[in-house]
Amino acid sequence: MTMKWLLTTFLALLVLTALQPWLQKLGIGRLPGDLRLRIKGREVLLPFASTVLLSLLLMLIARLI
């Protein structure tokens, strides 16, 4: 069970990173718990809350199907 959760979280993080510009227009990546850091002039986004939210949504969809 733990391995499935880790895999789901990892895949959701990959999707969030790849689709970040489009998802920001929808508000994903700006939830409380998402961190934005500026390191040497570059912005780094760590979407912890968005990853958990999307993982839970994907898990619910997978269980319904």
DAZIJO-V818070 format. One record per backbone hydrogen bond with DSSP energy under -1.0 kcal/mol. NH is the residue of the N-H (numbers start at 1). CO is the residue of the C=O. If there is no record, write none. Layout:
BEGIN
nh=NH co=CO
nh=NH co=CO
END
This chain:
BEGIN
nh=5 co=1
nh=6 co=2
nh=7 co=3
nh=8 co=4
nh=9 co=5
nh=10 co=6
nh=11 co=7
nh=12 co=8
nh=13 co=9
nh=14 co=10
nh=15 co=11
nh=16 co=12
nh=17 co=13
nh=18 co=14
nh=19 co=15
nh=23 co=19
nh=24 co=20
nh=28 co=23
nh=30 co=27
nh=34 co=31
nh=35 co=46
nh=37 co=44
nh=39 co=42
nh=42 co=39
nh=44 co=37
nh=46 co=35
nh=48 co=46
nh=51 co=47
nh=52 co=48
nh=53 co=49
nh=54 co=50
nh=55 co=51
nh=56 co=52
nh=57 co=53
nh=58 co=54
nh=59 co=55
nh=60 co=56
nh=61 co=57
nh=62 co=58
nh=63 co=59
nh=64 co=60
nh=65 co=61
END
